[in-house]
């Protein structure tokens, strides 16, 4: 294979997870026989340091995103995150127009509108684009292509800010995407992206963030190498806690690199992010973590413990299928989003239902798959239902005994 960023063929290391279906491909019972699984392997380019899916693991984007079962506004933590981002954009840039790529159900568009910022979303998932438009949040149901860019410029103006939050790792043909962003931005405009940070994945062993929807896994090194090819500067970076560890990166054609970028470059070099041994150690630890969680479930299942899951984000699919869990190990998964209730998890076929089940049944253990919102979930469960025992699998396996 050739690197998706620099087109070279030399790679550092290899991380392999079980063959599994796409992480967001939640399904109905009638669809079990149609389900397709794919390899899930990533590797790192020796030249530009971009960590990416192998060719064998790549699934065309139009098979993944036309109908999407994840609505960002369901999470109170994410709503606050995007409200804070909207305030930051308004106060620091005071833009005339903001364009949000992969705008989901309008979770950023809503606070921008409330702050008086003109904004428009671009969202290819028909169900989510409709939800946003129904709420009065202007959303174009499309991929971020040249036609869409020309439409925005002709009907509105060039954008002062373009945002892509947790979608830049998903995008296909992303050299073309970057050129489209450049065309859309005003002369001194800024492109703001949020991506899960691969260095945090290594440090915290959060392997569940690897799945088919994420084609690329970024460090500041690989982002600088990528945007340099398009004569754009990664000029500022902030570490943020979303999705278990992410970075918010500011990119412009005009603005010079700031100290925050230099500091993170030095930190990555110190931690050996460009070394083969780093990838090899990550893969070894990953397999150990998988075995540790598998052994816990084998012990609890032998003791006939009733286990429910809580939260069905995409990362839960990676974890469940990498460990080899099924509906024989976990009776059901509780999910707040109505988009997923009544469906089954990819590969493992665990039923997903609403939290009202806790009014009737109390499991011996509640496995929190949305572990980055564990505190929020535990507080909500114990305020409304009862105290429980919890399994929190990441960043390291923890068991909380409350009864």
C-alpha positions in Angstrom: 0.0 0.0 0.0 1.0 3.7 -0.4 0.7 6.2 2.4 -2.5 8.3 2.1 -0.6 11.4 2.9 2.8 11.2 1.2 2.3 8.3 -1.2 5.4 6.5 0.0 5.5 2.7 0.7 7.6 2.3 3.8 5.9 1.6 7.1 6.7 1.4 10.8 5.1 -1.4 12.7 1.6 -2.9 12.6 -1.3 -3.0 15.0 -3.9 -5.8 14.5 -7.4 -6.3 15.9 -9.9 -9.0 15.1 -11.7 -9.1 11.9 -15.0 -7.2 12.6 -17.9 -5.3 11.0 -17.9 -1.5 10.9 -18.2 -0.1 14.4 -21.3 2.0 13.7 -23.1 -0.6 11.7 -25.8 -1.3 14.3 -28.4 -3.7 12.9 -31.8 -5.2 13.1 -32.3 -8.9 13.8 -33.3 -9.5 10.2 -29.9 -8.2 9.1 -27.7 -10.7 10.9 -27.1 -12.9 7.9 -26.1 -10.0 5.7 -23.4 -8.7 8.0 -19.9 -8.4 6.6 -16.7 -8.2 8.6 -13.4 -6.7 7.5 -9.8 -6.8 8.8 -9.0 -4.0 11.3 -5.3 -3.3 11.1 -3.4 0.0 11.3 0.2 0.9 10.4 2.5 4.0 10.5 4.2 5.6 7.5 7.9 5.8 8.0 8.2 9.0 6.0 5.4 11.3 7.3 4.4 9.4 10.5 0.7 9.2 9.6 -0.9 6.2 11.4 -3.6 4.8 9.1 -5.8 1.8 8.2 -4.2 -0.7 5.9 -5.7 -1.1 2.4 -7.3 -4.4 3.5 -9.1 -2.6 6.3 -10.4 0.3 4.3 -14.1 0.6 3.7 -15.5 3.1 1.1 -17.0 6.1 2.9 -20.3 5.9 1.1 -20.9 2.5 2.8 -20.6 4.1 6.2 -22.1 7.5 6.5 -25.3 7.9 4.5 -27.3 6.9 7.6 -25.6 7.3 10.9 -26.7 6.1 14.3 -24.7 8.6 16.4 -26.2 12.0 17.5 -23.7 14.2 19.3 -26.4 16.1 21.2 -27.4 13.1 23.2 -24.3 13.5 25.4 -24.4 16.4 28.0 -20.6 16.4 28.0 -20.4 16.9 24.3 -23.1 19.6 24.3 -21.0 21.6 26.8 -17.9 20.9 24.8 -19.4 22.4 21.7 -21.0 25.3 23.5 -17.6 26.2 24.9 -16.1 25.9 21.4 -18.8 28.2 20.0 -18.0 30.8 22.8 -14.3 30.5 22.0 -14.9 31.0 18.2 -17.1 34.0 18.8 -14.9 35.7 21.4 -11.5 35.1 19.6 -12.5 35.4 16.0 -15.9 37.1 15.8 -16.5 35.5 12.4 -19.0 36.6 9.8 -19.5 33.0 8.7 -18.7 29.6 10.2 -18.9 26.3 8.2 -19.0 23.1 10.2 -18.0 20.0 8.3 -19.7 16.8 9.5 -22.1 18.9 11.6 -24.0 15.9 12.8 -27.3 17.0 14.4 -26.2 20.6 14.8 -24.5 20.3 18.1 -22.1 23.2 17.3 -24.5 25.1 15.0 -27.0 25.6 17.8 -24.8 27.5 20.2 -23.3 29.5 17.3 -26.7 30.6 16.3 -27.6 31.5 19.9 -24.4 33.7 20.0 -25.4 35.5 16.8 -22.9 33.8 14.5 -24.1 32.9 11.0 -23.2 29.3 10.4 -24.0 26.4 8.0 -23.4 22.7 8.5 -22.4 20.1 5.9 -23.5 16.6 6.9 -23.8 13.6 4.5 -26.0 11.5 6.9 -29.5 12.1 5.7 -31.1 11.4 9.1 -28.9 13.8 11.0 -29.1 16.5 8.4 -32.9 16.3 8.6 -32.8 16.5 12.4 -30.7 19.7 12.2 -32.8 21.4 9.6 -36.0 20.5 11.5 -34.5 22.5 14.4 -33.8 25.5 12.2 -30.1 24.8 12.0 -29.1 25.3 8.3 -27.5 22.1 7.1 -26.5 21.0 3.6 -26.9 17.2 3.2 -23.8 16.5 1.2 -20.2 15.5 1.4 -17.8 18.4 1.6 -17.0 18.6 -2.1 -16.2 21.4 -4.6 -19.9 21.7 -5.6 -20.9 22.3 -1.9 -18.1 24.8 -1.4 -19.1 26.8 -4.5 -22.7 26.7 -3.3 -21.8 28.2 0.1 -19.6 30.9 -1.5 -22.2 31.9 -4.1 -25.2 31.9 -1.7 -23.3 33.4 1.3 -19.7 34.3 1.3 -16.3 32.9 2.1 -16.0 31.5 5.6 -13.8 33.1 8.4 -13.8 29.8 10.3 -14.2 26.2 9.0 -14.6 23.5 11.7 -14.2 19.7 11.4 -14.7 18.1 14.8 -13.9 14.4 15.0 -14.6 14.0 11.3 -11.1 14.7 9.8 -10.0 11.2 10.6 -13.1 9.9 8.7 -12.7 11.7 5.4 -11.9 10.2 2.1 -9.8 12.1 -0.5 -8.6 14.4 2.2 -6.0 16.2 0.1 -9.0 17.3 -2.0 -10.9 18.2 1.2 -8.0 20.5 2.3 -8.0 22.2 -1.0 -11.7 22.7 -0.7 -11.2 24.2 2.7 -8.6 26.6 1.3 -11.0 27.7 -1.4 -13.7 28.3 1.2 -11.7 30.2 3.7 -11.4 34.0 3.7 -7.9 35.4 3.2 -7.0 35.3 7.0 -9.4 32.5 7.9 -8.7 29.6 10.2 -9.4 25.9 9.8 -10.1 24.3 13.2 -10.0 20.5 13.5 -10.4 18.2 16.5 -9.0 14.7 16.2 -8.3 11.9 18.6 -4.7 12.1 19.5 -2.7 9.0 18.7 0.0 9.8 21.3 -2.8 9.7 24.0 -4.0 6.4 22.6 -0.5 5.0 23.1 -0.1 6.5 26.6 -3.5 5.4 27.8 -3.9 2.2 25.8 -7.3 3.3 24.4 -7.3 0.8 21.6 -11.1 1.0 21.3 -10.7 4.3 19.4 -9.4 2.2 16.4 -12.3 1.4 14.0 -13.1 1.4 10.3 -14.7 4.8 10.4 -11.4 6.3 11.5 -9.0 6.0 8.5 -6.3 8.1 10.0 -4.8 8.6 13.5 -3.0 11.8 14.0 0.0 13.3 15.9 1.2 16.9 15.6 4.1 15.5 13.4 1.8 13.9 10.9 -0.6 16.9 10.8 2.3 19.4 10.1 3.6 17.1 7.4 0.2 16.9 5.8 -0.7 20.6 5.9 2.8 21.6 4.7 2.0 19.9 1.4 -0.9 22.3 1.0 1.2 25.4 2.1 -0.8 25.8 5.3 0.6 26.3 8.8 -0.5 24.3 11.8 -0.1 27.4 14.0 -1.7 26.5 17.4 -2.7 23.3 19.2 -4.6 22.6 22.4 -5.1 19.3 24.2 -8.7 18.6 24.9 -10.4 15.7 26.8 -13.0 14.6 24.3 -13.1 10.9 23.2 -10.5 9.9 25.7 -7.9 12.4 24.5 -7.9 14.7 21.5 -6.2 17.8 20.1 -7.7 20.9 18.7 -5.6 22.2 15.9 -5.7 25.7 14.3 -4.5 25.9 10.7 -4.1 28.9 8.4 -2.2 30.1 5.3 -1.1 33.3 7.0 -0.5 32.9 10.7 2.9 31.9 12.0 3.6 28.8 14.2 3.0 29.5 17.9 4.8 28.1 21.0 2.1 25.5 21.7 3.0 23.6 18.5 6.7 23.7 19.2 6.2 22.3 22.7 4.0 19.4 21.4 6.6 18.6 18.7 9.3 18.3 21.3 7.1 16.2 23.6 6.4 13.7 20.8 10.0 13.4 20.0 10.9 12.8 23.6 8.3 10.1 23.8 9.5 8.3 20.7 6.4 8.8 18.6 8.5 8.3 15.5 10.1 5.0 16.6 9.2 1.5 15.5 9.6 0.2 19.0 6.8 2.5 20.1 4.3 0.9 17.7 5.5 -2.6 18.7 5.1 -1.9 22.5 1.6 -0.5 21.9 0.6 -3.6 20.0 2.0 -5.9 22.8 0.2 -3.9 25.6 -3.0 -3.8 23.6 -3.1 -7.6 23.3 -2.4 -7.8 27.1 -5.3 -5.4 27.8 -7.6 -7.4 25.6 -6.7 -10.6 27.5 -7.1 -9.0 30.9 -10.7 -7.9 30.1 -11.5 -11.3 28.5 -10.3 -13.1 31.6 -12.5 -10.9 33.8 -15.5 -11.8 31.8 -14.7 -15.5 31.7 -14.5 -15.4 35.6 -17.7 -13.4 36.0 -19.6 -15.6 33.5 -18.5 -18.7 35.4 -19.9 -17.2 38.6 -23.2 -16.6 36.7 -23.1 -12.9 37.2 -25.6 -10.8 35.3 -23.8 -8.1 33.3 -25.3 -5.2 31.4 -23.4 -2.7 29.3 -24.0 1.1 29.3 -23.3 3.2 26.3 -23.0 1.9 22.7 -20.5 4.3 21.0 -18.5 3.0 18.1 -15.6 2.3 20.4 -17.8 -0.3 22.2 -18.0 -2.3 19.0 -14.2 -2.4 18.7 -13.8 -3.5 22.3 -16.5 -6.1 22.2 -15.3 -7.7 19.0 -11.6 -7.5 19.8 -12.2 -9.4 23.1 -14.7 -11.8 21.5 -17.7 -11.0 23.7 -21.2 -11.9 22.6 -24.8 -11.7 24.0 -23.9 -14.8 26.0 -21.4 -12.6 28.0 -23.4 -9.4 28.2 -27.2 -9.7 28.4 -27.9 -6.2 26.9 -26.5 -2.7 26.5 -28.3 0.4 27.7 -28.1 3.4 25.4 -29.6 6.8 25.8 -29.9 7.5 22.1 -33.2 6.6 20.6 -31.4 6.1 17.2 -29.8 2.9 18.6 -32.5 1.5 20.9 -34.1 -1.6 19.4 -31.0 -2.4 17.4 -28.2 -4.9 18.0 -24.4 -4.4 18.2 -22.3 -5.1 15.2 -20.8 -8.6 15.2 -21.7 -9.5 18.8 -25.5 -9.0 18.3 -26.1 -7.7 21.9 -29.6 -6.1 22.1 -29.6 -2.3 22.8 -32.4 -0.9 24.9 -33.3 2.2 26.9 -32.3 2.9 30.5 -35.8 2.2 31.8 -34.8 -1.5 32.1 -33.0 -0.5 35.3 -36.4 0.2 36.9 -37.1 -3.5 36.6 -33.7 -5.2 36.8 -30.4 -4.6 38.6 -27.4 -6.3 37.1 -24.5 -7.6 39.2 -22.2 -5.4 37.1 -22.7 -2.5 34.7 -19.9 -2.4 32.1 -19.5 1.3 31.0 -18.4 1.2 27.4 -18.7 5.0 27.1 -15.9 5.1 29.6 -14.9 8.6 28.9 -18.3 9.7 30.3 -18.1 7.2 33.3 -18.6 9.9 36.0 -21.6 11.4 34.1 -23.2 8.0 33.6 -22.7 6.8 37.2 -24.1 10.0 38.6 -27.2 9.7 36.3 -27.7 6.0 37.1 -27.5 6.4 40.9 -29.6 9.5 41.0 -32.4 7.8 39.1 -32.1 4.1 39.9 -29.8 2.5 42.5 -26.2 1.9 43.5 -24.5 -0.7 41.4 -21.1 -2.4 40.7 -19.3 -1.0 37.7 -16.7 -2.2 35.3 -14.7 0.7 33.6 -12.5 -0.8 31.0 -10.4 2.2 30.0 -7.9 3.8 30.2 -7.1 0.9 32.6 -9.4 -1.8 33.8 -11.2 -0.8 37.1 -14.0 -2.4 39.1 -16.1 -0.2 41.4 -17.9 -2.3 44.1 -20.9 -0.5 45.5 -23.0 -3.4 46.7 
